[in-house]
Amino acid sequence: MKYLNCFALTITIIGAINWGLIGFLQFNLVSFLFGNMSWLSRIIYGLVGLCGLYMIKFYGPSLQED
């Protein structure tokens, strides 16, 4: 489970960096590296979305009082 958590966090951070680049510099790193909506870039976007949904589970422990 630890490997899955680290993988999901890494992919989510990469997605966040890409969105930051899009927002601030109008530069899409995924499209630049893998092509505009190529099958590989679509897989990457899909993984970022799935990992973002997976990361929702970490809200539970972070909202509990100590």
N, C-alpha and C positions, 0 to 999 in steps of 0.2 A: 504494500500500500504506500510505503514511503516513496518508492520510485515513481508511482503514478502521481502522487502529490507534487513531487519536484518537477516532473514532466509538465503537468498541467500549469504549474506556476510559471515555468520558463516560457511556455508557449503563450500564456496570457500576457507576460511582460513584453514579449516580442510583438504581440498584437497591439499592446498599448503604445509601444515606441512607434510602431508604424502609424497608428492613428495620430500620435503627436506630430510626426513628420508631415502627415497630410494636413493637419489643422494649421500648423505654424508655417510650413514651407511649401505647401501644395506639392509634395513629393511622396509618391507611393512606392516604398521600397520593395514590396512584394511584386508589384507590376514591373518595376525596373529590373528585378533579378530574374523573374520567371515568366514574364509576358503578361499582357493585359487579358485577364480572364482565360488563361490557358488552363488545361486540366490540372497542372501542378499548382498553379496559384489558387484555383478553386478548392483543391484539397487543403492547402494551407489556411485559406479563409475558413473552411469548414472545421478544421482542427482548432483554430483560435476560438470559434464560436462554441464548440463542444467543451473546450477547456474552460471558457468563461462560465458556462452553465455549471460545470463541475465545481468550480471555485465557490459557487453560492453556498455550498455546504459548510464553508468555514465561517459564515456569518453567525451560526448558532453558538459555537464556543466563544467567539469574540464578544457576543452580546451578554453573556452570563456574568453576573456579579461575582467578584472574588470573595 
